[in-house]
Amino acid sequence: MRSLAVKLTLAFLLVGLTGSILVTVIIQTQTRTAFNNFIVNQEQQTLADNLEAYYQANGSWAGVSNDILYAQMPLPLQPTGGHGDPRGGSPFTLVGPDRVVIFSNQPDEIGQTLSKSTVSHAINLQWDNQTIGWLILTPIQRSFTPNTPEGNFLRNVNTATLLSASVAVLLAVCLGGLLAFTMTRSLRELTEATIEIAKGRFGKQVTVRSKDEIGKLAESFNQMSLDLDQATQARRQMTADIAHDLRSPLSVITGYAEALSDNKLPGTPEVYDILLQETKHLDRLVDDLRLLSLADTGELPLTEQTIYPQALLERVAARHAVASEQYKVELKIEAEDNLPLIKVDVERMSQVLDNLILNAFRYTPEGGCVILGASCTGDSVFLRVKDTGRGIAAEDLSHIFDRFYRGDKSRPHNGESGLGLAIVKSIVEAHGGNISVISSPGQGAEFTITLKSLIDI
């Protein structure tokens, strides 16, 4: 099988060869035609000048004969059959001032009177600004023989044309080969890198050598390779995190179960309560993972209904009234009036706000405040959860929605899986919205959910 480089080189050769042949044929044909016309024009002018000189010398066309007329003709116009052959050479006719044919190498035309339209296209012969006749000469295509000035000229032109065409073909092949090598080098590198990725060696990069389509392909490949590498690392990290989060409650359950089985631990209500709590922790973790899996595949079920943002916030705030007292943190609502309807899965969106509010309670000191806000700009509705807590470190902001990410490594997890904010983001995006966060250490944090509004009817 021929390589792409060979095919491209052969294509350039074919194009160059075809183009050179066409150009050579056209140049030679046009040159021969133009040269023939040039010679004929010179001959016609020379013959006209000679005839005018004859008329000046004799004062009339009287006495003009074949021999005299042929003697005035340039050599190329003279008949090849000799002076006695009146039909030899180029067809020509000498017409007097009265439009009567004086001489013609077509004897049947002598003595005929020609029309004005016929002589209007002839060469006008003049003497002393007076018309003394017309010369009608029909040019013929000549065959220029070798070893004549005309033949040598045409031979030199043909040689130069063929030489130029040969050089053009050679250049086309060389440039085509160079271009083919350059193009296929990048493609070869892409092929080799693709094979590496197929073997699971992600992160492979290729050199971007141009800004054309192949260069853009290389850039896209490099980005894809990086994304695959990052996704693989994230998958491995997530697998390790899942294993870690599963191992903790399982270890507790296993330890208590073995102790109960060996009668080393009495089956008190406290022991069974610990087993129940750890089992619920496992159940929550499995539910969270399933929810994220459904969101990733776009299969998260949503039962959407219309609701006013104010009503949604009041519903959620009522559920956290007791928790607000337990954490000794004030929970209040600040919403604009006359906000438009939104269409959401109320339970899912309540789950989002629940998660954000509980996080705000955990990281806000006693006496602090958590504000639920709602506003509207254009066709967008904004739901906000703002606290007066210690805020989020700058290095954690870009990872805050990552799965299993825990910003404060010094704090105990207290049963937290590290999936809460990842679930929040997935649910919001499933509604066609987005979520963002702004925070400064010591200044609290503000989470903003952006959703599309509906026309209030």
KEVODO-202014 format. One line per 10 residues: their letters; for each residue x, y, z of N, C-alpha, C. Coordinates in steps of 0.2 Angstrom, whole numbers. Layout:
% KEVODO-202014
a) X:Y:Z:X:Y:Z:X:Y:Z; ...
END
This chain:
% KEVODO-202014
mrslavkltl) 4:-6:0:0:0:0:4:6:0; 3:11:-5:7:17:-5:5:21:1; 11:25:3:10:29:9:6:36:6; 4:40:11:1:46:9:6:51:6; 12:51:9:17:55:6:18:53:-2; 19:47:-3:20:45:-10:14:47:-15; 8:46:-12:2:48:-16:2:56:-17; 3:60:-12:4:67:-13:9:69:-18; 15:66:-18:20:67:-22:18:66:-29; 15:60:-30:13:58:-37:7:63:-39
afllvgltgs) 3:65:-35:-2:70:-37:1:76:-39; 6:79:-36:9:85:-38:13:84:-45; 16:78:-45:19:76:-52:14:76:-58; 8:73:-56:3:73:-62:0:80:-63; -1:84:-58:-3:91:-59:2:95:-63; 8:94:-61:13:98:-64:15:96:-71; 14:90:-72:16:87:-79:10:89:-84; 4:88:-81:-2:90:-85:-2:98:-87; -1:102:-82:-1:109:-83:5:111:-87; 11:108:-87:16:110:-91:15:108:-98
ilvtviiqtq) 12:102:-100:10:100:-106:5:105:-109; 0:107:-106:-5:112:-108:-2:119:-110; 2:121:-105:5:128:-106:10:127:-112; 14:122:-113:19:121:-118:15:122:-125; 9:118:-125:6:117:-132:3:124:-133; 0:128:-128:-3:134:-129:2:139:-131; 8:139:-128:13:144:-129:15:143:-136; 17:137:-138:19:136:-145:14:138:-150; 8:136:-149:3:138:-154:2:145:-155; 1:148:-149:0:156:-149:7:159:-152
trtafnnfiv) 13:157:-151:19:160:-153:19:159:-161; 18:153:-163:18:152:-171:13:157:-174; 7:157:-171:1:161:-174:3:168:-174; 6:171:-169:8:178:-168:14:180:-173; 18:175:-173:24:176:-177:22:176:-184; 18:172:-186:15:171:-193:12:178:-195; 8:181:-190:4:187:-192:9:193:-192; 14:193:-188:19:198:-188:23:198:-195; 25:192:-198:28:191:-204:23:194:-210; 17:192:-209:12:194:-215:11:201:-215
nqeqqtladn) 11:204:-209:10:211:-209:16:215:-212; 22:213:-210:28:216:-213:28:215:-221; 26:209:-223:26:208:-230:21:212:-234; 15:213:-231:10:217:-234:12:224:-234; 15:227:-229:17:234:-229:23:235:-234; 27:230:-234:33:230:-239:30:231:-246; 25:226:-248:22:226:-254:19:232:-256; 15:235:-251:11:241:-252:16:247:-254; 21:247:-250:26:252:-251:29:252:-258; 31:246:-260:34:245:-267:29:247:-272
leayyqangs) 23:245:-271:18:246:-277:17:254:-277; 17:257:-271:16:265:-271:22:268:-275; 28:265:-274:34:267:-277:34:266:-285; 31:261:-287:30:259:-294:25:264:-297; 20:266:-294:15:271:-296:18:278:-297; 22:280:-292:26:286:-292:30:286:-298; 34:281:-299:39:281:-304:36:281:-311; 30:278:-312:26:278:-319:20:282:-319; 18:285:-314:12:289:-314:6:286:-316; 5:279:-316:-1:276:-317:1:268:-316
wagvsndily) -4:264:-317:-3:257:-317:-2:254:-324; -2:258:-328:0:256:-335:6:252:-336; 6:247:-339:12:243:-340:14:238:-335; 9:238:-329:11:233:-324:9:226:-327; 14:222:-325:13:215:-328:15:210:-322; 14:204:-324:16:199:-319:23:199:-317; 28:200:-322:35:200:-320:36:206:-316; 33:212:-318:35:218:-314:32:218:-307; 26:215:-306:23:215:-300:26:210:-295; 28:204:-298:32:199:-294:38:202:-292
aqmplplqpt) 41:206:-296:48:209:-294:47:213:-288; 41:217:-287:40:221:-282:38:217:-275; 37:211:-276:34:207:-270:40:205:-266; 39:205:-259:44:201:-255:45:194:-256; 50:191:-255:52:184:-257:47:179:-254; 44:180:-248:40:175:-245:33:175:-249; 31:181:-252:25:181:-256:25:179:-263; 31:178:-266:32:176:-272:30:169:-273; 27:167:-279:24:161:-280:30:155:-281; 28:149:-278:33:144:-278:34:141:-284
gghgdprggs) 29:142:-289:29:138:-295:32:142:-301; 36:148:-299:39:152:-304:35:158:-306; 38:163:-309:35:169:-311:29:167:-316; 30:162:-320:25:161:-325:19:158:-322; 19:156:-316:13:153:-313:9:158:-309; 4:161:-312:0:167:-309:-4:165:-303; -5:158:-302:-9:156:-296:-4:154:-290; 2:155:-291:7:153:-285:7:158:-280; 10:156:-274:11:161:-268:4:163:-265; 4:168:-261:-2:170:-257:-7:173:-262
pftlvgpdrv) -13:172:-261:-19:175:-265:-18:183:-264; -18:187:-269:-18:194:-269:-21:197:-275; -23:203:-274:-27:207:-280:-25:214:-279; -23:217:-285:-22:224:-286:-28:227:-289; -31:232:-286:-37:236:-288:-35:243:-290; -38:245:-295:-36:252:-297:-41:257:-293; -40:264:-294:-44:269:-290:-51:268:-292; -53:265:-298:-60:265:-300:-63:258:-298; -60:254:-293:-62:248:-290:-62:242:-296; -58:243:-301:-58:238:-306:-51:234:-305
vifsnqpdei) -52:227:-305:-46:223:-304:-41:224:-309; -35:226:-308:-29:227:-313:-25:220:-313; -24:217:-308:-20:211:-308:-22:207:-302; -22:200:-303:-24:195:-298:-21:189:-300; -18:185:-295:-16:178:-296:-21:173:-297; -27:176:-297:-33:172:-299:-36:176:-306; -34:173:-311:-35:177:-318:-42:178:-319; -47:175:-316:-54:176:-318:-56:182:-315; -53:185:-310:-55:191:-307:-53:197:-310; -48:197:-315:-45:203:-318:-51:206:-323
gqtlskstvs) -51:213:-322:-56:217:-326:-63:217:-322; -64:214:-316:-70:214:-313:-70:221:-308; -76:224:-307:-77:229:-303:-79:227:-296; -75:229:-291:-77:226:-284:-82:232:-281; -85:229:-276:-90:234:-272:-86:238:-267; -89:243:-265:-86:247:-260:-84:244:-253; -89:239:-251:-88:235:-245:-82:231:-246; -81:228:-252:-75:224:-253:-68:227:-252; -68:233:-255:-61:237:-255:-61:241:-248; -66:241:-244:-65:245:-238:-61:241:-233
hainlqwdnq) -60:234:-234:-56:230:-230:-49:229:-233; -48:232:-239:-41:231:-242:-36:237:-240; -30:236:-242:-25:240:-240:-25:246:-245; -26:252:-242:-27:258:-246:-20:261:-249; -19:261:-256:-13:263:-259:-14:271:-260; -9:275:-258:-10:282:-259:-3:285:-262; -4:291:-266:1:295:-268:-1:302:-268; 3:306:-265:1:313:-264:-6:314:-261; -7:310:-256:-14:310:-252:-20:309:-257; -19:305:-262:-24:303:-266:-24:295:-267
tigwliltpi) -30:292:-267:-30:285:-267:-29:283:-274; -24:279:-275:-22:276:-282:-24:269:-283; -27:266:-278:-29:259:-278:-29:255:-272; -30:249:-272:-31:245:-266:-27:238:-267; -24:236:-262:-21:229:-262:-25:225:-257; -27:219:-261:-31:214:-257:-26:208:-256; -24:206:-250:-19:201:-250:-22:196:-244; -23:190:-246:-26:185:-241:-20:181:-238; -18:182:-231:-13:179:-228:-14:171:-228; -9:168:-228:-9:160:-227:-4:158:-222
qrsftpntpe) -6:152:-219:-2:150:-214:4:147:-217; 10:149:-215:16:147:-218:20:141:-214; 23:138:-217:28:132:-214:35:135:-214; 37:137:-208:44:140:-208:49:134:-208; 53:134:-213:58:128:-214:64:129:-209; 68:124:-207:74:125:-203:79:129:-207; 84:131:-203:90:135:-205:88:141:-209; 82:144:-207:80:150:-209:79:155:-203; 80:161:-203:79:165:-197:72:164:-194; 67:163:-198:61:162:-195:60:155:-191
gnflrnvnta) 63:150:-195:63:143:-192:67:143:-186; 73:146:-186:78:146:-180:74:150:-174; 71:155:-175:67:159:-170:62:154:-167; 58:151:-171:53:146:-168:56:140:-164; 61:138:-167:65:132:-163:67:134:-157; 70:140:-156:73:143:-150:67:144:-145; 61:146:-147:56:147:-143:53:141:-140; 53:136:-145:50:129:-142:55:126:-137; 62:127:-139:67:124:-134:66:127:-127; 65:134:-127:65:137:-121:58:135:-117
tllsasvavl) 53:134:-121:47:132:-118:47:125:-114; 50:121:-118:51:114:-116:55:114:-109; 61:118:-110:65:118:-104:62:121:-98; 58:126:-99:54:129:-93:49:124:-90; 46:121:-95:41:116:-93:44:110:-88; 50:108:-91:53:103:-87:56:105:-80; 58:111:-80:60:114:-73:54:115:-69; 48:117:-72:42:117:-68:40:111:-65; 40:105:-69:38:99:-67:43:97:-61; 49:98:-62:54:96:-57:53:99:-50
lavclgglla) 52:106:-51:50:110:-45:44:107:-41; 39:106:-45:32:103:-43:33:97:-39; 38:92:-42:39:86:-38:43:87:-32; 48:92:-32:52:93:-26:47:96:-20; 44:102:-22:39:105:-17:34:100:-15; 31:96:-19:26:92:-17:29:87:-12; 35:84:-14:38:79:-9:39:82:-2; 42:89:-2:43:92:4:37:93:8; 31:96:4:25:97:8:22:90:10; 22:85:6:20:78:8:23:76:15
ftmtrslrel) 30:77:15:34:75:21:32:79:27; 31:85:26:29:89:32:22:88:34; 18:86:30:11:85:32:11:78:35; 14:73:32:14:66:35:18:65:41; 23:70:42:26:69:48:22:71:54; 18:76:54:13:77:59:8:72:60; 6:69:54:1:63:55:4:57:58; 10:56:56:14:50:59:14:51:67; 16:57:69:16:58:76:10:57:79; 4:60:76:-2:59:79:-4:51:79
teatieiakg) -2:48:74:-4:40:74:0:37:80; 6:38:80:10:35:86:7:37:93; 5:43:94:2:45:100:-4:42:101; -8:41:96:-15:38:97:-14:31:99; -9:27:96:-7:20:98:-5:20:106; -1:25:108:0:26:115:-6:26:119; -10:31:117:-16:32:121:-21:25:121; -21:22:116:-25:16:115:-22:10:120; -15:11:122:-12:6:127:-13:9:134; -17:14:135:-18:17:141:-13:22:144
rfgkqvtvrs) -8:24:140:-3:29:142:-6:36:140; -10:38:144:-13:45:143:-8:51:145; -10:57:142:-5:62:143:0:63:138; 0:59:133:5:59:127:3:66:123; 9:70:122:8:76:118:12:76:111; 9:79:106:13:80:100:15:87:99; 20:88:94:22:95:93:17:98:88; 15:104:89:11:108:85:15:112:80; 15:110:74:20:113:69:17:118:65; 11:119:65:7:124:60:1:126:63
kdeigklaes) -2:131:60:-9:134:62:-14:132:58; -13:127:53:-18:125:48:-22:120:52; -26:116:47:-31:111:50:-27:105:54; -21:103:51:-17:98:54:-15:101:61; -13:107:61:-11:110:68:-16:110:73; -22:112:70:-28:112:75:-30:105:77; -29:100:73:-30:93:75:-25:91:80; -19:93:79:-14:92:85:-15:95:91; -18:101:91:-20:105:97:-26:101:100; -30:99:96:-36:96:99:-34:89:102
fnqmsldldq) -29:86:99:-27:79:101:-24:80:108; -19:85:109:-16:87:115:-21:88:120; -26:92:119:-31:94:124:-35:87:126; -36:83:121:-40:77:123:-36:73:127; -29:72:125:-25:68:129:-24:70:136; -24:77:137:-23:80:144:-30:78:148; -36:79:144:-42:78:148:-43:71:150; -40:66:145:-41:59:147:-36:57:153; -30:60:153:-26:59:159:-29:62:165; -32:68:165:-35:71:171:-41:67:173
atqarrqmta) -45:64:168:-51:60:170:-48:54:173; -43:51:170:-41:44:173:-38:45:180; -34:51:181:-32:52:188:-38:53:193; -43:57:190:-49:59:194:-52:52:196; -53:48:191:-56:41:192:-53:37:197; -46:37:197:-42:33:202:-43:36:209; -43:43:209:-43:46:215:-50:45:218; -55:45:214:-62:44:216:-63:37:219; -60:32:215:-60:25:217:-57:24:224; -51:28:225:-48:27:231:-52:30:237
diahdlrspl) -55:36:235:-59:40:240:-65:36:242; -69:32:237:-74:28:238:-72:22:243; -67:19:241:-64:14:245:-63:16:252; -60:22:253:-59:24:260:-65:26:264; -70:29:260:-76:31:264:-80:25:265; -80:20:261:-83:13:263:-80:9:268; -73:10:268:-70:6:273:-71:8:280; -72:15:281:-73:17:288:-79:14:292; -85:15:289:-91:12:292:-91:4:292; -88:1:287:-87:-6:286:-83:-8:292
svitgyaeal) -77:-5:293:-73:-7:299:-76:-7:305; -80:-1:306:-84:-1:313:-89:-6:313; -93:-7:308:-98:-13:308:-95:-20:309; -89:-21:306:-86:-27:306:-83:-28:313; -80:-23:316:-77:-24:323:-83:-25:328; -88:-21:328:-94:-23:332:-97:-29:331; -98:-31:325:-101:-38:324:-96:-44:326; -90:-43:325:-85:-48:328:-85:-49:336; -85:-43:339:-86:-42:346:-92:-45:349; -98:-44:345:-104:-47:348:-104:-54:347
sdnklpgtpe) -101:-56:341:-101:-64:339:-97:-67:344; -91:-64:347:-87:-68:351:-89:-66:359; -95:-63:360:-97:-62:366:-92:-57:370; -88:-53:367:-83:-49:370:-87:-42:371; -93:-41:368:-96:-35:369:-104:-36:370; -107:-33:375:-114:-35:376:-118:-31:371; -124:-34:369:-128:-31:364:-132:-26:367; -130:-20:369:-133:-15:372:-136:-10:367; -142:-7:369:-145:-2:364:-140:3:361; -135:5:365:-130:10:362:-126:6:356
vydillqetk) -124:0:357:-120:-4:352:-124:-4:346; -130:-6:346:-135:-7:341:-136:0:337; -136:5:341:-137:12:338:-131:14:334; -125:12:337:-119:14:333:-119:10:326; -121:3:326:-121:-1:320:-127:2:315; -132:5:318:-137:8:314:-135:14:311; -131:18:314:-129:25:312:-124:23:306; -119:18:307:-114:17:302:-118:14:296; -123:10:297:-127:7:291:-130:13:287; -133:18:291:-136:23:287:-131:27:283
hldrlvddlr) -125:28:286:-120:32:283:-118:28:276; -117:21:277:-116:18:270:-122:19:265; -128:19:268:-134:19:264:-134:26:260; -132:32:264:-132:38:261:-126:39:256; -121:36:257:-115:36:253:-117:33:246; -120:27:246:-122:23:240:-128:27:237; -132:31:240:-137:35:237:-134:41:233; -129:44:237:-125:49:234:-122:47:227; -118:42:228:-115:39:222:-120:38:216; -125:35:218:-130:33:212:-133:40:209
llsladtgel) -134:45:213:-137:51:211:-132:54:206; -125:54:208:-120:57:204:-120:53:197; -120:47:198:-120:43:192:-126:44:187; -132:45:189:-137:47:185:-136:54:182; -134:58:186:-133:65:184:-127:65:178; -122:61:179:-117:61:174:-119:58:167; -124:54:167:-127:51:161:-133:55:159; -135:60:162:-141:64:160:-147:60:161; -147:56:166:-153:52:167:-156:53:174; -154:59:177:-157:60:184:-164:62:183
plteqtiypq) -169:59:186:-176:60:185:-178:67:189; -182:71:185:-184:77:188:-191:78:187; -195:79:193:-202:81:193:-203:88:193; -203:92:188:-203:99:188:-210:102:189; -210:107:193:-216:111:194:-215:118:195; -220:123:193:-218:130:194:-219:132:201; -215:136:204:-215:139:210:-212:146:211; -214:150:215:-211:156:216:-205:156:220; -199:159:219:-193:158:223:-194:160:230; -199:165:232:-200:166:239:-203:160:242
allervaarh) -208:157:239:-211:151:242:-206:145:243; -201:145:238:-196:139:239:-192:141:245; -190:147:246:-185:149:251:-189:148:258; -195:150:258:-199:149:264:-200:142:266; -201:138:261:-202:131:263:-195:128:266; -190:129:263:-183:127:265:-182:129:272; -183:136:273:-181:139:279:-185:136:285; -191:134:284:-195:131:289:-192:124:291; -189:121:286:-186:114:288:-180:115:292; -177:121:293:-171:122:296:-172:126:302
avaseqykve) -178:127:304:-179:132:310:-176:129:316; -177:122:317:-174:119:323:-166:119:323; -163:117:317:-156:117:316:-153:124:318; -157:129:316:-154:136:317:-154:137:324; -159:135:328:-158:136:336:-152:132:339; -152:126:336:-146:121:339:-139:124:337; -138:127:331:-132:130:330:-131:137:332; -137:140:335:-137:147:337:-135:152:332; -137:150:326:-136:155:320:-143:157:317; -143:163:316:-149:166:313:-150:164:306
lkieaednlp) -156:162:304:-158:161:297:-163:165:295; -162:169:290:-167:174:287:-167:174:280; -173:177:277:-174:177:270:-174:185:268; -171:186:262:-171:192:259:-172:191:252; -178:192:250:-180:191:243:-184:197:240; -182:199:234:-186:204:230:-193:203:229; -197:208:229:-204:207:227:-206:206:220; -211:203:219:-214:201:212:-209:197:208; -206:193:211:-201:188:207:-205:184:202; -202:182:196:-206:178:192:-206:170:194
likvdverms) -210:166:191:-210:159:193:-204:156:190; -202:151:193:-197:146:191:-199:139:190; -197:135:186:-199:128:185:-193:124:187; -194:120:193:-189:116:196:-192:110:199; -188:105:200:-190:99:204:-189:102:211; -195:103:215:-195:106:221:-191:102:226; -192:95:226:-188:91:231:-180:92:230; -179:91:223:-171:91:222:-168:98:223; -172:103:221:-169:110:223:-169:111:230; -174:109:234:-174:109:241:-168:106:244
qvldnlilna) -166:100:241:-160:96:243:-154:100:242; -154:104:237:-148:108:235:-147:114:241; -153:117:242:-153:122:247:-151:119:254; -154:113:256:-153:110:262:-145:109:263; -142:107:258:-135:105:258:-131:112:260; -133:117:256:-129:124:257:-130:127:264; -137:126:266:-138:129:273:-135:125:278; -135:119:278:-131:115:283:-124:116:283; -121:117:277:-114:119:277:-112:125:280; -117:130:279:-116:137:281:-117:137:289
frytpeggcv) -122:132:292:-122:132:299:-116:129:302; -113:124:299:-107:121:302:-101:126:302; -100:130:297:-94:134:297:-96:142:299; -102:143:302:-103:150:305:-103:149:312; -99:154:315:-99:153:323:-106:156:326; -107:154:332:-113:156:336:-114:163:336; -120:165:335:-122:172:334:-121:175:327; -119:171:322:-118:173:315:-125:172:312; -125:173:305:-131:174:302:-130:170:295; -136:167:293:-136:164:286:-142:167:283
ilgasctgds) -141:170:277:-146:173:273:-148:169:267; -154:168:266:-157:165:260:-160:171:255; -157:172:249:-159:178:245:-161:176:238; -165:180:235:-168:179:229:-169:185:225; -167:185:219:-167:191:215:-168:189:207; -169:195:203:-170:193:196:-167:199:192; -164:196:186:-161:201:181:-162:198:174; -166:202:170:-168:199:164:-172:193:165; -170:188:161:-174:181:162:-171:176:166; -166:179:171:-163:174:175:-165:176:183
vflrvkdtgr) -166:171:186:-167:171:194:-161:169:197; -159:172:203:-154:170:207:-156:169:214; -154:163:216:-155:160:223:-148:160:226; -148:164:232:-142:164:236:-142:161:243; -136:158:245:-136:156:252:-129:160:254; -130:164:259:-124:168:261:-123:168:269; -117:167:271:-116:166:278:-111:171:280; -110:172:287:-105:176:290:-100:172:293; -98:166:291:-93:162:293:-86:164:292; -82:159:293:-75:160:292:-73:160:284
giaaedlshi) -77:159:280:-75:159:273:-71:153:270; -70:153:264:-66:148:260:-59:150:258; -54:146:259:-48:148:257:-47:149:249; -43:153:247:-43:154:240:-41:148:236; -36:144:239:-34:138:235:-39:133:235; -44:133:239:-50:128:239:-55:130:234; -56:136:232:-62:139:229:-63:135:222; -57:134:219:-57:130:212:-59:123:212; -59:120:219:-60:113:219:-66:112:224; -70:117:226:-75:116:230:-80:112:228
fdrfyrgdks) -81:111:221:-87:107:219:-84:100:217; -78:98:218:-75:92:216:-77:86:221; -78:80:218:-80:75:222:-75:73:227; -77:71:233:-73:69:239:-68:74:241; -69:81:239:-64:86:241:-66:89:247; -62:89:252:-63:92:258:-57:97:260; -60:104:260:-55:109:260:-51:109:267; -54:108:272:-51:108:279:-49:101:281; -43:100:280:-40:93:282:-40:92:289; -40:97:293:-39:96:300:-45:95:304
rphngesglg) -51:96:301:-58:95:304:-60:88:303; -63:85:308:-66:78:307:-71:78:302; -72:72:299:-77:72:293:-84:72:296; -85:69:302:-92:69:305:-97:65:301; -95:60:297:-99:57:293:-100:60:286; -97:65:284:-97:68:278:-94:64:273; -97:64:267:-93:60:262:-89:64:257; -90:71:257:-86:75:252:-90:75:246; -96:73:245:-100:73:239:-105:78:239; -106:81:245:-112:86:245:-112:91:240
laivksivea) -107:95:239:-107:101:234:-106:98:227; -103:92:226:-103:89:219:-111:87:217; -114:85:222:-121:83:221:-125:90:219; -124:95:223:-127:102:222:-126:104:215; -120:104:213:-118:106:206:-122:102:201; -122:95:202:-125:91:197:-133:92:196; -136:93:202:-143:94:202:-145:101:199; -141:106:200:-142:113:197:-141:112:190; -136:109:187:-134:109:180:-140:104:177; -143:99:180:-148:95:177:-154:100:176
hggnisviss) -155:105:180:-160:110:179:-159:115:173; -153:115:170:-151:119:165:-148:126:168; -146:126:175:-143:132:178:-136:131:179; -133:135:183:-126:135:186:-126:137:193; -120:136:196:-119:138:203:-112:141:203; -111:146:207:-104:149:208:-104:151:215; -98:152:217:-96:154:224:-91:159:225; -92:164:229:-87:169:230:-86:169:238; -80:170:240:-78:170:247:-71:173:248; -70:176:254:-64:178:257:-63:176:264
pgqgaeftit) -57:173:266:-56:171:272:-58:176:278; -63:174:282:-65:178:288:-71:182:286; -73:182:279:-79:186:277:-85:182:275; -85:176:276:-90:172:275:-90:169:267; -95:166:265:-96:163:258:-103:165:256; -103:165:249:-110:166:246:-110:162:240; -115:157:240:-116:153:234:-122:156:230; -121:156:224:-127:159:219:-129:154:214; -135:152:214:-138:148:209:-142:152:204; -140:151:198:-144:154:192:-148:150:188
lkslidi) -155:152:188:-160:148:185:-164:152:180; -167:149:175:-171:153:170:-178:154:173; -180:160:172:-187:162:174:-192:160:169; -199:160:172:-204:159:167:-209:165:167; -213:166:162:-217:172:162:-223:171:168; -223:176:172:-228:176:177:-235:177:175; -239:172:175:-246:172:173:-251:171:179
END
